[in-house]
Amino acid sequence: MTGNYVVTVEFAVQPEHAARFTELLLENARTSLADEPGCQVFDVCTWPQQEDRFFLYEVYDSSEAFQLHLQSPHFKAFDAAVAPWIARKTVQILDRCDLAPPVRQAP
């Protein structure tokens, strides 16, 4: 995995739209992973017992790759469809730390 541009999104949606929101969100995530070379991870998480709350963890190669995601037809369709159902949305941009093990020097 080469991505180091991380986007997290937390959604609270109107409970009566949670099931349809879930369907559209999962479709958006699958399409992002399949069709966007710069999208490395697109995890969709929920809270137990809270069908109307969602947490996304997305990793992109770069901010440019994320901007391409935002301009993609599938994201625009998702965003337009779900906008009226969203009660709260929080987006954060993070830098991913490199977890590669240190190179060991020979004794």
trRosetta pair geometry for C-beta under 8 A, 3 or more apart (Angstrom, degrees):
i j d omega theta_ij theta_ji phi_ij phi_ji
1 40 5.1 102 -150 -179 96 136
1 41 7.2 19 -140 -39 137 106
1 59 6.9 27 -180 117 125 147
2 40 6.9 -164 50 -86 62 143
2 61 6.0 18 98 -119 103 87
3 6 7.7 113 139 -69 108 66
3 38 7.6 110 -96 179 108 64
3 40 3.8 -144 -9 12 134 143
3 41 6.9 -142 57 9 147 91
3 59 4.0 126 105 153 141 97
3 60 5.3 159 -142 95 124 15
3 61 5.0 -86 -98 -77 77 38
3 62 7.9 -125 -133 -29 73 42
3 65 7.7 -101 -116 70 105 154
3 96 6.7 69 119 20 75 151
4 59 7.6 16 -73 -162 12 100
4 61 7.9 27 20 -161 64 31
4 95 6.1 13 156 -164 95 71
4 96 4.3 -136 -146 51 60 100
4 98 7.5 -23 -108 -68 125 76
5 59 7.0 129 71 -162 52 55
5 60 4.5 -40 76 70 108 91
5 61 6.9 7 22 88 111 23
5 62 5.4 97 -16 -147 141 15
5 63 5.4 -165 -134 -60 151 54
5 65 6.9 151 55 53 137 106
5 66 5.9 -117 127 -28 133 123
5 93 7.5 -25 -172 -162 82 94
5 95 7.3 -30 -105 -111 46 55
5 96 7.3 -69 -15 -1 14 101
6 57 7.2 -21 -163 -167 103 76
6 58 6.9 146 -157 81 53 55
6 59 5.4 -21 -100 -101 74 72
6 60 7.8 180 -80 22 27 72
6 93 7.2 137 82 -164 59 46
6 94 4.1 -30 75 70 113 95
6 95 6.9 169 21 -103 99 5
6 96 4.9 116 -36 -56 117 93
7 56 7.4 -9 112 111 88 107
7 58 4.4 -15 62 64 96 109
7 59 7.9 -171 23 -76 70 28
7 60 7.0 33 -4 -4 107 111
7 66 6.1 128 -37 -129 135 135
7 91 6.7 -19 -168 -164 96 95
7 92 7.3 156 -156 81 48 50
7 93 5.9 -19 -102 -104 71 64
7 94 7.6 -180 -77 24 24 78
8 55 7.0 -12 -169 -172 97 87
8 56 6.4 163 -154 84 47 65
8 57 5.7 -6 -105 -102 84 61
8 58 7.4 -179 -80 23 36 75
8 91 7.3 159 84 -153 52 46
8 92 4.8 -4 56 55 97 100
8 94 6.7 32 -5 -2 103 120
9 54 7.8 2 108 109 90 95
9 55 7.4 164 84 -155 51 42
9 56 4.2 8 50 46 95 114
9 58 7.5 24 1 0 101 114
9 89 6.7 -14 -169 -166 98 90
9 90 7.0 159 -154 82 49 51
9 91 5.1 -10 -103 -102 82 74
9 92 7.8 -170 -74 22 41 66
10 53 7.3 -10 -172 -168 90 90
10 54 7.1 164 -154 87 46 55
10 55 5.3 -9 -104 -105 77 75
10 56 7.8 -153 -68 21 35 71
10 88 7.6 -16 113 116 91 97
10 89 7.2 164 84 -151 55 41
10 90 4.6 1 51 52 100 101
11 21 7.6 -160 132 171 146 137
11 53 7.0 165 88 -152 61 43
11 54 4.4 2 53 55 105 101
11 55 7.8 -158 23 -70 70 34
11 56 7.7 48 -8 -12 103 102
11 86 6.1 -84 -150 -129 101 99
11 88 7.2 152 -159 85 39 62
11 89 5.5 -2 -105 -104 70 78
12 52 6.0 44 -163 134 67 95
12 53 5.4 -15 -102 -100 72 76
12 86 7.5 97 74 -165 53 64
12 87 4.6 -61 107 69 96 107
12 88 4.2 27 39 44 110 99
12 89 7.8 -138 29 -62 65 48
13 17 5.5 -103 156 83 117 102
13 18 5.6 150 83 -90 117 66
13 21 4.8 4 177 -57 178 172
13 52 5.1 -137 63 -163 71 82
13 53 7.9 -172 17 -76 73 31
13 54 7.3 26 -9 2 109 111
13 82 7.3 -64 -115 -171 129 105
13 85 4.8 17 -159 141 106 99
13 86 5.7 -53 -105 -104 75 46
13 87 6.1 155 -129 4 16 90
14 17 4.9 58 73 19 93 108
14 18 7.6 -136 91 -43 46 74
14 52 7.0 -106 113 -143 10 128
14 85 5.1 -115 28 -160 100 70
14 86 7.9 -79 -12 -44 80 8
14 87 5.8 129 -60 -48 62 104
15 18 5.5 -21 -153 -22 42 118
15 51 6.9 78 -142 81 82 102
15 52 4.6 -70 -92 -67 65 137
17 20 5.5 -63 -166 51 68 106
17 21 5.3 77 135 -33 88 107
17 82 7.7 143 150 -140 132 76
17 85 3.8 -113 102 -137 161 131
18 21 5.5 -57 -142 38 28 116
18 22 6.3 34 158 -26 64 103
18 51 4.5 89 148 134 156 97
18 52 4.6 -95 -85 -91 125 66
19 22 5.8 -52 -154 29 29 114
19 23 6.9 29 150 -17 61 103
19 51 7.6 -5 -61 169 66 127
20 23 5.6 -49 -153 33 38 114
20 24 6.4 30 154 -12 68 107
20 85 7.8 -157 80 -85 107 165
21 24 6.0 -62 -148 43 30 105
21 25 5.9 31 156 -22 67 112
21 54 7.5 -138 134 -25 119 143
21 82 5.6 90 -123 -128 88 117
21 85 5.7 -151 -75 115 118 150
22 25 5.7 -57 -141 38 26 112
22 26 6.3 23 162 -16 63 108
22 46 7.9 -6 -110 -70 114 137
22 51 7.9 -60 -49 -173 132 86
22 54 7.7 -180 -96 -84 72 130
23 26 6.2 -62 -150 37 24 106
23 27 6.4 24 154 -17 62 110
24 27 5.6 -54 -148 37 32 114
24 28 6.3 36 153 -21 65 105
24 78 5.5 151 162 -133 105 86
24 81 5.8 -144 -142 97 158 137
24 82 5.9 -175 94 -58 145 114
25 28 5.6 -54 -149 35 31 113
25 29 6.4 30 153 -19 65 105
25 44 5.9 127 137 -128 113 141
25 54 6.5 -82 -154 -156 170 163
25 56 7.9 -133 -169 -77 116 117
25 78 7.2 106 -93 -160 43 126
25 82 7.5 62 -62 -76 86 157
26 29 5.6 -51 -145 36 34 112
26 30 6.3 34 156 -18 66 105
26 44 6.1 -110 -91 32 69 166
27 30 5.9 -54 -146 37 29 109
27 31 6.3 25 157 -15 64 110
27 74 7.7 -137 134 -170 90 115
27 78 7.4 -177 84 -91 97 114
28 31 6.0 -59 -145 40 27 108
28 32 6.2 32 155 -24 63 108
28 74 6.0 161 -124 146 68 102
28 75 6.3 88 -152 -101 112 58
28 78 4.2 33 -83 -84 132 159
29 32 5.7 -54 -148 33 29 114
29 33 6.5 24 157 -14 63 107
29 42 4.3 178 -152 131 86 122
29 43 7.8 95 -151 -90 138 3
29 44 5.3 -100 -51 -37 161 117
29 56 7.6 -155 -90 -130 115 111
30 33 6.0 -60 -152 39 29 107
30 34 6.1 18 157 -12 66 115
31 34 5.8 -61 -139 44 30 107
31 35 5.4 -11 176 13 70 121
31 72 8.0 170 128 140 113 141
31 74 4.4 -118 119 173 151 168
32 35 6.9 -70 -121 51 15 85
32 36 5.1 -26 -166 20 59 128
32 39 4.7 -124 159 168 92 174
32 42 5.0 105 86 -64 128 162
32 58 7.7 -45 140 -132 153 121
32 69 6.1 34 -135 -135 111 111
32 72 7.5 154 -102 55 75 162
32 74 7.2 -149 -59 92 67 131
32 75 7.2 66 -82 -67 105 101
33 36 7.3 -34 -76 46 10 88
33 39 5.8 -115 -92 111 42 118
33 42 5.2 -129 -55 26 98 120
35 72 7.4 126 105 -152 123 141
35 74 7.2 113 53 6 147 143
36 39 3.9 58 92 1 117 114
36 65 7.1 115 167 -175 110 93
36 68 6.6 153 -142 109 111 112
36 69 5.7 36 -133 -90 163 85
36 72 6.7 -76 -76 -70 118 151
37 61 7.8 -1 122 -16 75 138
37 65 7.8 -107 88 -132 67 117
38 60 5.2 29 146 -163 95 89
38 61 4.2 -96 -146 20 83 111
38 62 6.6 -68 -155 33 126 77
38 64 7.4 -115 -137 95 164 75
38 65 2.6 -146 156 -140 145 126
38 66 7.5 -116 126 -39 125 44
38 68 6.3 95 39 52 139 132
38 69 7.4 -121 83 -43 109 98
39 42 5.9 8 172 -44 119 113
39 58 6.9 -49 -146 -166 95 101
39 59 7.7 114 -165 80 52 53
39 60 5.8 -33 -101 -103 51 79
39 65 6.7 -177 -54 159 55 115
39 69 6.1 99 -71 -86 116 124
40 59 4.5 -53 69 99 107 101
40 60 6.6 170 10 -103 89 21
40 61 6.7 120 -34 -55 110 67
41 57 6.6 -32 128 118 118 87
41 58 6.3 173 93 -148 74 34
41 59 3.9 44 35 27 105 105
42 56 7.1 -21 -166 -164 70 103
42 57 7.9 163 -150 84 26 53
42 58 5.1 16 -109 -112 67 86
42 59 8.0 -129 -57 29 49 63
43 56 6.8 152 82 -157 59 50
43 57 4.3 -2 55 56 111 98
43 58 7.5 -155 28 -69 65 47
44 54 6.6 -28 -165 -164 87 109
44 55 7.9 140 -163 77 41 49
44 56 5.9 -16 -103 -103 60 76
45 54 7.0 136 77 -164 51 58
45 55 4.3 -27 70 67 105 96
45 56 7.4 -178 23 -79 79 28
45 57 7.0 38 -6 -4 117 102
46 50 7.0 -169 172 80 88 78
46 51 7.1 8 -171 -125 137 37
46 53 6.5 123 -153 87 70 69
46 54 5.7 -34 -95 -104 74 62
46 55 7.4 175 -83 19 25 79
47 50 4.0 7 82 48 112 120
47 53 4.8 6 17 81 116 124
47 55 7.7 83 -44 -11 82 110
50 53 4.4 1 132 23 121 114
52 87 7.7 29 161 16 121 130
58 66 7.6 113 121 -113 126 102
58 69 7.9 133 172 174 147 174
59 96 6.4 33 -128 -54 112 149
60 63 7.5 110 94 -85 131 20
60 65 4.1 180 179 93 112 116
60 66 4.5 -164 21 -58 169 83
60 69 6.9 -111 -96 -18 135 134
61 64 7.9 -41 87 64 95 86
61 65 4.4 102 47 -24 89 154
62 65 4.9 109 51 1 70 97
62 66 7.3 -130 101 1 45 85
63 66 5.5 -53 -153 37 39 113
63 67 6.4 43 148 -22 68 102
63 93 8.0 31 -107 -156 100 135
64 67 5.5 -50 -148 34 35 113
64 68 6.6 39 150 -20 64 100
65 68 5.6 -49 -153 32 34 114
65 69 6.7 42 146 -23 62 100
66 69 5.3 -46 -154 29 39 118
66 70 6.7 38 149 -18 66 101
67 70 5.6 -50 -150 35 36 112
67 71 6.5 26 153 -11 65 109
68 71 5.8 -64 -148 44 33 105
68 72 6.6 54 149 -50 65 93
69 72 5.7 -36 -154 -2 33 119
69 75 5.7 100 161 -50 67 154
70 75 5.9 -117 -130 117 26 152
71 75 7.5 53 49 59 16 125
71 76 7.4 6 -166 -47 28 113
72 75 4.6 85 64 9 93 103
72 76 6.9 -164 89 -7 47 87
73 76 5.8 -58 -144 39 31 110
73 77 6.2 31 158 -20 67 107
74 77 5.8 -53 -146 36 31 111
74 78 6.4 33 154 -19 64 106
75 78 5.6 -55 -148 38 33 112
75 79 6.0 33 156 -21 68 109
76 79 5.7 -53 -142 38 29 112
76 80 6.3 27 159 -17 64 108
77 80 6.1 -57 -146 38 27 108
77 81 6.3 25 157 -19 63 111
78 81 5.9 -64 -150 37 26 109
78 82 6.2 -3 167 2 66 115
79 82 6.7 -71 -140 46 22 93
79 83 6.2 44 162 -54 62 99
80 83 6.1 -34 -144 -3 25 119
82 85 5.2 -70 -165 43 64 113
82 86 6.2 70 143 -43 90 99
83 86 6.2 -53 -152 12 32 114
86 89 5.2 -1 180 -42 136 112
